């Protein structure tokens, strides 16, 4: 099968640079690096091994299957499974593969009551205002008594912040107060912060910080936050020009004939589309880099191609095009498309991924 022209080049040196940024923000905390969703589209095994080599304290995945793939690939760092066992049959994998379980529901505790194998290392997750997974904070004393009788070693308490990317939001302050009361005097490790919480809410750093998007070089905040300048993009999503055609003022471009040339111009046809992970919702004017210079999307994104107004850029077939990465943060494209950087990065997976420096 002929490979697609679009490639996502992954720079693990940039990943380790961003880990160092995390540590600068929270030098007294341990770091749980998130490699869920195939490391946010960057290749879970590749990134886990790089983070392990950089002495990260632990790695986080969503489910058991993802954790086992990392173990099979040579990852020996501590691994937390954020949704814990999804069915009773998965419990055995935790002690066997040395995985830590995040427990968030009564059925998991009930299943553990019948477990007769080796004990599990586990965290308890509490819902302090996310409205998603987790126990009610008022149950803390009951739950600690309950887990004391179960075959597990309790590692700590965890919560998740709903609005940490909005500095000053009172909902986050309320969550942090609730969690502080929950953990006070327990002698257990505490973890509350995601990437946004780590940067914007010093009180959220606690014993463990859980970082995802900023490790991959994208800010969790709205455009313009200074954090972006501290980070290095781990993914450079690139392709090449297929053709350059001259168009006259008023010519329509693309499906629906919704975009018309505002002047006589050179239009570059780019070998990437929504089948490659580029957002179909990106509107005209969304920036791309052609030969390192900014061009603007013209017309609708197609399945396998898109068009750009080259302006005064001199370019021809085969010239390089960068969709996001160095010089063009993914959040700029996401903002234009009405999305978030997380979504765009996680769409680019599998055969498109290449190590930085690989030949195209």
C-alpha positions, 0 to 999 in steps of 0.5 A: 500500500502506498503511504499517504503524503501526510506525516506526523514527525514526533520529537521525543527530545521536545517531549523531554524538554516539556517534562522539564518544564512541568518539573520547574512548575512543581519541583516538590511534586512527583509527575504522572505523565499521561500517555493515554489515547496513544499518547495524545496521538503521538505514539504511546510506546515511543513516548512512554519509553522516552519519558521513562528514560527521562526518569518520570515518576509514573505513566498514566493510561485509561485501560488495562489493554493499553497498560499491557501493551506498554509492558510488552514493549519494555516499559517498566515505569509505574503505570496507573490505570485511570479507569481501574478494572472495567470488569472483574476479569481484569483484576488479575492483570493488576498484580501480574503486570504491576499496575496501579488501579484508580478505583472510582465505583462501588462495583470495583470494591465489591469485585475486590472483596471476592479477589483471592490473589495478590493485593493491588496497589490502588488510588481512590478517586473522588468527584469534587465537582467534575461530575464524572467518575469518582466517589462522593467526598462525604463517603471518605471515612466509610470508604477508608474503613472499607478498603482496609479490609480489601486486598489492596495497598492504598497509594493515595487519593485523587480528584479531577478539576473541571475548570482549571483552564480558566484562571480564577474560576471559583469552581476550581477554588471550591474543588480544591477546598473540598479536596484539601478537607478530604485529604487532611490528616490522612497521611495519604498522597494527594493528586488533583492537578492536570496541566492547567491546574499545575500552571494556574493553580499552585494549590493543586500541585500537591504530592502528584501532578498529572500532566498530559497536553503540555507534555506534548507541547500545547497549552491547555489555555486559550490563545495568548497564554505565555505557557505556550512560549515555554513549550516545544511542539512534539508533533510536526504534522507535515505534507507537500504541495501537489500542484500550484495553479493560477486562478483569476479574481472571482473564481470559486474554490472547493466543494460548495463553491463557497470561497471565491478568489479575492484577486488573481492568485496562485493556489497551492493544492496540499496533500492532506485532508480530513482523512488524515486528521486535518479538521474539516471545519477549518475555515478559509484563512486558517494558517498553514506554513508553505516553505516556512511562510504563512499561507491561508486556507482557501475553501473547504477541506476535502477528504484528501486535499485542501487549497491554500492562497499562496500570496507572494510565496514562491512554491511548486509541487513537492515543496513542504507544508506544515499543518501545525508544529514548530512555528504554528501551534496546534491551538491556532488551528483548533481555535479556527476550527472551533475545536481544541488542540487535544482533538486535533492531535489525537486524530493523527495516529498510526501509520502517519507517525514518524520519528523526528529526523526520519526521511519523508 
